[in-house]
Amino acid sequence: MKKAPVFLALWLAAAPAHSAETKSAPAPAPAPPSAPAGDAAYSAYQLGNYKAAMTEAQKRVATNPGDTAAMLLIGRLYAEGAGVTADRKKAAEWFRRAADAGDAQGAYLYGASLLANSPAEKELESARAYLQKAADKKNGAALNLLGELSLRNNGVFSDFEKAAELFRRGAELGDADAKYALAELYKHGKGVAKDNGEAAVWFKSAADDGHSAAMVELAILQFNGSGVPRDPASATALLRQAAKLGNAVAQNRLAYVLAEGRGAEKDLAEAARWRDEARKAGLNDSNLDALLEREGAAKTAPAAAPAKKSK
């Protein structure tokens, strides 16, 4: 399995980004919701008028205490620090209010917020309860988090079969992280029979949703011909796509491909560029450095003098 993503990142990923400083998530955040006709709060949000969005949303809640869409918007604004000072506690409180009013997305967001900072047992159980409320209303992201919790399982043991069931349900609802997680279980034979072909199906589905880690895993299967026909060119294209999305592992693997000329024409300059991008993300690789140095030396070395013919 991949290392479980930070729950806070998952929580915030549900809110549209408005800042260039937003950290990358396992999968792209959904686009901002379309504003219904006459919805001044969401229209202001989409235009970047965050203070106006907050004012309008607060007016709506004051007029209608059951307006969960307005509650979620207020929570998003606090979570993002958009038009207000960022305050995750206030954000979580607004998500809880939406959840308690019956909103599935609010239940997911509040459950995820409880998991953000190594929760105590009481908070963990509350998170499970809220995530289950969201899952019961077919929220795929909540099912994915419940699957992650089944693997963590209070540190006692991992319930892979339960996790596989939850990931499958989330995947079938279209959640990219759940698709990726289910594919990983198939790849490693945990909770399901090992099946690289089925893993490839779910990796591809997640990759089609823009999940960069899934692109890397599918590329590896294609390079090796495991569960899918061997296709170095397609694998290289996947690595390039994931690398452009900022995936450091993809950047590192693409550098190897370009340095060795496997699946793409050898290009040491581009290989070095992707190596450097991976370095910026903290992925240092002395073997790759040595490979680029050797290949560069081989390319620039003067041609050897022809051997003298023996008489």
Sequence and secondary structure as in RCSB ss.txt:
>XXXX:A:sequence
MKKAPVFLALWLAAAPAHSAETKSAPAPAPAPPSAPAGDAAYSAYQLGNYKAAMTEAQKRVATNPGDTAAMLLIG
RLYAEGAGVTADRKKAAEWFRRAADAGDAQGAYLYGASLLANSPAEKELESARAYLQKAADKKNGAALNLLGELS
LRNNGVFSDFEKAAELFRRGAELGDADAKYALAELYKHGKGVAKDNGEAAVWFKSAADDGHSAAMVELAILQFNG
SGVPRDPASATALLRQAAKLGNAVAQNRLAYVLAEGRGAEKDLAEAARWRDEARKAGLNDSNLDALLEREGAAKT
APAAAPAKKSK
>XXXX:A:secstr
      HHHHHHHTS   STT    SS         TT HHHHHHHTT HHHHHHHHHHHHHH TT HHHHHHHH
HHHHHTSSS   HHHHHHHHHHHHHTT HHHHHHHHHHHTTT   HHHHHHHHHHHHHHHHTT HHHHHHHHHHH
HHGGGT   HHHHHHHHHHHHHTT HHHHHHHHHHHHHTSSS   HHHHHHHHHHHHHTT HHHHHHHHHHHHHT
SSS   HHHHHHHHHHHHHTT HHHHHHHHHHHHHTSSS   HHHHHHHHHHHHHTT   HHHHHHHHHHHHHHH
S          
